[in-house]
Amino acid sequence: MKVILAQPRGFCAGVERAIEIVERALALYGPPVYVRHEIVHNRHVVEDLRSKGAIFVEEVDEIPDGAVTVFSAHGVSRKVADSAETRNLPVIDATCPLVAKVHKEAQRYATQGRQVILIGHKGHPEVEGTSGRVDGGVLLVSEPEDVAELEVRDPENLAYVTQTTLSVDDTRAVIEALKERFPNIAGPALSDICYATQNRQVAVRKLAEVSDLILVVGSQNSSNSNRLREIGVELGVPSYLIDGPDSIDPEWLEGVGQVGITAGASAPEDLVQAVVKRLQALGVVEIETLEGVVERVRFRLPPELQREIA
């Protein structure tokens, strides 16, 4: 067998920044550091940080008075932020800057008097955070069919924003449906789409062209990892979302010549290499990395940490 690695794969700049924030907070202030929601959607990352002293909670009221608090990369609603401020919790915000940008865009549209439509998945923490940042809330759509069901205040005064873990391809049909029904709807530029989501989806499409089987390294609750697996299936290649090397079923490899491997934006590279090592034990004799985008994006740490480090 031959292993073909997608490029790019794994951690994006927003995830790297979020993990670094928790690690630096632990080093500077000592454990425990409380993190509202999983810092990123990957079990191995969460367990590693937990072993270092991070405590993960779902609500701010679970955090003791005075404890250092980190908001996850997915962002939080204004209600959550206000709750932490009311209790004077020392907060470090690890919200991905691209998610924060969506918050600002949605708020800007709302201040213009536009009703905001959010393209995203119900229940995703990023969607909950964005919804809770807009006065009056948002209208949520996930599929083109949802557009016909929308009840809006004024069809001439609308705007849309998108969940960052959806690519241009994921949102295209919904945006087209919105523009067809509401020709004057405003929306962000394509350049505002999360670069990492788009790059990883382009890479998995290339991978599908040369693979008999695709393994996507990522957790089951990772939206972007699930989407990578779905793309592989849509392109006719058997594709599986695996948590790590122990999730591989040797029967998947029967008759397979080339195994494609990619990883969601919250999956660490050491997991990818552990998967490769497992496949080598099962008969892989060659490893190749596809050509693709080399990401050099890096986001600055929050000002609180920059001051402390200085």
C-alpha positions in Angstrom: 0.0 0.0 0.0 0.9 3.6 -0.4 -0.1 6.5 1.9 -0.9 9.9 0.3 -1.1 12.9 2.7 -3.2 15.9 1.9 -1.7 19.4 2.0 -2.8 21.3 4.0 -4.3 19.3 6.8 -4.7 19.5 10.5 -4.3 22.6 12.8 -5.3 26.0 11.4 -4.0 29.3 12.9 -7.1 29.8 15.0 -6.8 26.4 16.7 -3.0 26.8 17.2 -3.7 30.2 18.9 -6.4 28.8 21.1 -4.3 25.9 22.4 -1.3 28.2 22.9 -3.6 30.5 24.9 -4.5 27.8 27.4 -1.0 26.5 27.6 0.5 30.0 28.3 -2.3 30.7 30.8 -1.4 27.5 32.7 2.3 28.4 32.6 1.7 32.0 33.7 -1.0 31.6 36.3 -0.7 28.0 37.3 -3.4 25.4 37.3 -6.3 25.2 37.3 -7.4 27.3 34.3 -11.1 27.1 33.5 -12.2 26.8 29.9 -15.8 27.4 28.8 -16.6 24.6 26.4 -14.0 22.4 24.7 -11.2 24.8 23.5 -11.4 23.1 20.1 -13.3 20.0 19.0 -10.7 17.3 19.4 -10.7 14.8 22.2 -7.0 14.3 22.3 -6.3 18.0 22.5 -8.8 18.4 25.3 -7.4 15.4 27.3 -3.9 16.7 26.9 -4.8 20.1 28.2 -6.8 18.6 31.0 -3.8 16.6 32.1 -1.9 19.9 32.4 -4.5 21.4 34.6 -7.2 22.8 32.4 -10.8 22.3 33.6 -13.5 22.3 31.0 -17.0 23.5 31.8 -20.1 24.2 29.8 -21.3 27.3 31.7 -19.7 30.3 33.4 -21.5 29.7 36.7 -19.5 26.4 37.1 -16.3 28.5 37.4 -15.2 29.5 40.9 -14.8 33.2 41.8 -11.5 34.7 40.7 -10.5 31.7 38.6 -8.7 32.4 35.3 -11.2 31.8 32.5 -10.7 31.1 28.8 -13.4 31.3 26.2 -13.1 28.7 23.4 -12.1 29.2 19.8 -15.8 29.0 18.8 -16.7 32.3 20.4 -19.4 33.0 23.0 -22.6 35.0 23.1 -22.8 38.5 24.7 -24.8 36.9 27.5 -21.9 34.6 28.4 -19.4 37.4 28.2 -21.6 39.6 30.3 -22.0 36.9 32.9 -18.3 36.5 33.3 -17.8 40.3 33.5 -20.5 40.6 36.2 -18.6 38.1 38.3 -15.3 39.9 37.6 -13.7 36.7 36.3 -10.3 37.3 34.7 -11.2 36.3 31.1 -8.8 35.5 28.2 -10.7 35.3 25.0 -9.5 32.6 22.6 -12.2 33.2 20.0 -10.7 32.7 16.6 -10.1 36.1 15.0 -12.1 35.0 11.9 -15.1 34.1 14.1 -14.8 37.5 15.8 -14.8 39.1 12.4 -18.1 37.4 11.6 -19.5 38.7 14.9 -18.5 42.3 14.0 -20.0 41.9 10.5 -23.3 40.7 11.8 -23.4 43.5 14.4 -22.6 46.0 11.7 -25.4 44.8 9.6 -27.8 44.9 12.6 -26.8 48.5 13.4 -27.7 49.4 9.7 -31.2 48.2 10.5 -30.8 45.0 8.5 -32.2 41.7 9.7 -29.4 39.2 9.8 -29.5 35.7 8.4 -26.9 33.2 9.6 -25.9 30.3 7.4 -24.8 27.5 9.7 -25.7 24.4 11.7 -28.1 24.5 14.6 -26.6 23.7 17.9 -23.0 24.4 16.8 -21.2 26.5 19.5 -20.0 29.0 16.9 -23.6 29.5 15.7 -24.8 30.0 19.2 -22.1 32.5 19.9 -22.7 34.5 16.7 -26.5 34.4 17.3 -26.0 35.8 20.8 -23.9 38.7 19.5 -26.7 40.3 17.4 -29.4 42.4 18.9 -32.7 40.8 18.1 -31.0 37.5 17.2 -30.6 36.0 13.7 -32.5 33.8 11.3 -30.7 30.5 10.9 -30.6 28.6 7.6 -28.6 25.4 6.8 -29.9 24.2 3.5 -31.2 26.0 0.3 -34.7 24.5 1.1 -34.7 26.5 4.4 -34.7 29.8 2.5 -38.3 29.4 1.2 -39.5 29.0 4.8 -38.0 32.3 6.1 -40.3 34.9 7.5 -38.6 38.2 7.4 -39.6 41.7 8.5 -38.5 43.5 5.3 -37.3 41.6 2.2 -35.4 44.8 1.1 -33.4 45.1 4.3 -31.5 41.9 4.9 -27.9 40.6 5.3 -26.3 37.3 5.7 -23.1 35.9 7.4 -21.8 32.4 7.5 -20.4 29.9 10.0 -16.6 29.9 9.5 -16.4 26.1 9.3 -18.4 26.2 6.1 -16.5 26.7 2.8 -17.5 28.6 -0.3 -18.7 25.3 -1.8 -20.8 24.5 1.3 -22.6 27.9 1.3 -22.9 28.5 -2.4 -26.3 27.0 -3.0 -27.8 28.6 0.1 -26.4 32.0 -0.9 -27.8 31.6 -4.4 -31.2 30.7 -2.9 -31.1 33.8 -0.7 -30.2 36.1 -3.6 -32.9 34.6 -5.8 -35.6 35.3 -3.2 -34.1 38.5 -1.8 -32.2 40.2 -4.6 -31.1 43.2 -2.5 -29.6 41.1 0.4 -26.1 42.2 1.6 -23.4 39.8 2.4 -19.6 39.6 3.1 -16.9 39.3 0.5 -15.7 35.8 -0.5 -12.4 36.7 1.0 -14.0 36.7 4.4 -14.6 32.9 4.2 -12.3 30.9 6.5 -9.2 30.2 4.5 -8.5 27.0 6.5 -11.9 25.4 5.8 -11.6 26.2 2.1 -8.0 25.0 1.8 -8.7 21.6 3.5 -11.7 21.0 1.4 -9.8 21.7 -1.9 -7.1 19.4 -0.6 -9.4 16.5 0.1 -10.9 16.8 -3.4 -7.4 16.4 -4.8 -6.8 13.5 -2.5 -10.0 11.8 -3.8 -8.6 11.8 -7.3 -5.7 9.5 -6.3 -7.0 7.5 -3.4 -8.9 4.2 -3.1 -9.8 5.0 0.5 -9.7 8.2 2.6 -9.1 8.5 6.3 -10.0 11.8 8.0 -8.3 12.3 11.4 -10.7 14.2 13.6 -13.3 13.9 16.4 -16.9 13.0 15.8 -18.1 16.4 17.1 -15.8 18.4 14.7 -18.0 20.0 12.0 -15.1 20.6 9.5 -13.8 17.0 10.0 -17.2 15.5 9.3 -17.4 17.6 6.1 -14.1 16.4 4.8 -15.4 12.8 5.2 -18.6 13.7 3.4 -16.7 15.2 0.5 -14.8 12.0 0.0 -18.0 10.0 0.0 -19.6 12.4 -2.4 -16.7 11.9 -4.8 -17.2 8.2 -4.7 -14.3 7.2 -2.4 -14.9 5.2 0.7 -14.1 7.6 3.5 -14.0 7.3 7.3 -13.7 9.7 10.2 -11.2 8.3 12.7 -10.2 9.5 16.1 -6.7 8.0 15.8 -4.8 4.9 14.9 -6.9 2.6 17.1 -10.0 3.4 15.0 -8.7 1.8 11.8 -10.5 -1.3 10.8 -8.0 -3.5 8.8 -10.9 -4.8 6.7 -11.2 -1.3 5.2 -7.7 -1.9 3.6 -8.6 -5.1 1.7 -7.9 -4.5 -2.0 -6.8 -0.9 -1.4 -3.6 0.3 -3.1 -3.6 4.0 -2.1 -4.8 5.4 1.2 -5.4 9.1 1.4 -5.1 10.8 4.8 -6.2 14.3 5.8 -7.1 15.9 9.1 -9.6 18.4 10.4 -8.5 21.8 11.5 -8.6 20.8 15.2 -6.6 17.6 14.8 -2.9 17.6 15.7 -0.2 16.4 13.4 1.1 13.8 15.9 -2.2 12.0 15.5 -1.8 11.9 11.7 1.7 10.5 12.1 0.4 7.9 14.6 -2.1 6.8 11.9 0.7 6.6 9.3 2.7 4.4 11.7 -0.2 2.1 12.2 -0.7 1.8 8.4 3.0 1.1 8.0 2.5 -1.9 10.4 -0.3 -3.0 8.2 1.7 -3.0 5.0 2.3 0.6 3.8 5.6 0.8 1.8 5.5 4.3 0.5 4.5 7.7 1.7 3.8 10.8 -0.4 2.5 14.3 0.3 0.4 16.0 -2.3 1.3 19.5 -3.5 -1.0 22.1 -2.0 -1.3 25.4 -0.3 1.4 26.1 2.4 -0.4 28.1 5.1 1.7 30.7 6.9 -1.1 32.5 8.7 -0.5 33.3 12.4 -2.8 35.2 14.7 -1.5 37.4 17.6 -2.2 36.3 21.2 -4.8 38.3 23.2 -3.4 41.6 24.8 -3.7 40.1 28.3 -1.2 37.4 27.5 1.1 39.7 25.6 1.3 42.0 28.7 2.0 39.1 31.0 4.6 37.6 28.7 6.3 41.0 28.4 
